[in-house]
C-alpha cells in the first residue's frame, strides 16, 4: 500500500483546552505550531459555556489524577495541564505529529471516524470520558447533507436544553476520515459551508 | 481562517489510510476487546465440522457471537470506522505509554441518530 497522505486540516479550533494553554504551544515539539496558535482565545468562551457540565465532570476526573499534591481551582488546574504537556513531549515517538498535538488535554475527547463507501455511510466514535465505543448503523444512500447533519445536529441540540446537551455529544475532537474521499468531504466539513444551514 | 461562529465544531481532521477502515481487521480488533469476558457466560459455538483446533477457533467464534450481541456486525462501514478509531487509540496509547494512562474500551454500543432529529 502506498503511503497515504497525512494532513492536519484543523480549520476549526482544536479541542477547547488548547485555548487556555498559551504557553505550551511555544515549547511543545508540535510540528504544527501555527495551527495551534492560530485559534482564537476568544472562541473558547462560547465553547465553555456550551460544555459547562461536561467540563465539570472533566475537572473532577482531572483533579483525581492530580490529587496527590494539588487541589486548586479549575482555572489553575488547566494551567497545570499545560505545563504537564510540556513534560510529556516525546519527540522520538512523535512520528505522527498531528495526532499528538494535544495528547494530554483529551480526557474528554471524542474520537470519531466516518466512512463512506458504496453509497453507505458508517460512523463510529469513542468517548474518552466514559470509555465507550459507539457504532452507528450504516446509513444507506446518503447525501452530503447527511454527513453535515451528523456534525451539526449535536451542536444545535446542545443549545436547546440540558437534557439534549447531555444526550447528544458527538462533538468530535478528532475526526478520522478515510483517505479515499478527502476532497468532497473536506468541502462538506468546512465550517464556513455549515453556516448556510442555520 | 474565518472568525468562529457559534456552530463551528472544534476538531482535528486526520485523514487515515483506507486500510485502517478495513472491515475484517476492525472486526478482529473488536473481538479482541473481550468485554464482559470475566463475569459473562462463556460461549462456545460448535458445529460438526470443527473438531480440530477447538481451543482458538471456537474461542474466537464465541467472541464473535458475543460481539454480535452488542453491535450489528453487518453494518460493515461502521465496524470499519470503529477499527480506525481503535487504531487511533492504540497509537495514542503507544505514544503516551510513559504516562500510564490506559486508553481502554469499557463499553461497546450501537448508537443511532433517531432522537437527534
Interface residues (C-beta under 8 A of the other chain):
Chain A: X1 X3 X4 X5 X6 X7 X8 X9 X10 X11 X12 X13 X14 X15 X16 X38 X39 X40 X43 X46 X47 X88 X90 X93 X94 X96 X98 X99 X100 X101 X103 X104 X111 X112 X113 X114 X115 X116 X117 X120 X121 X122 X123 X124 X125 X126 X128 X130 X131 X132 X133 X134 X135 X136 X137 X138 X149 X150 X151 X152 X153 X154 X155 X156 X157 X159 X167 X168 X171 X172 X173 X174 X175 X176 X177 X178 X179 X180 X182 X186 X189 X191 X192 X194 X195 X198
Chain B: X1 X2 X3 X4 X5 X6 X7 X8 X9 X10 X11 X12 X13 X14 X15 X16 X17 X18 X19 X20 X21 X33 X71 X72 X75 X76 X77 X78 X79 X80 X81 X82 X84 X85 X86 X88 X89 X91 X92 X94 X95 X96 X98 X99 X103 X104 X105 X106 X107 X108 X109 X110 X111 X112 X113 X115 X116 X117
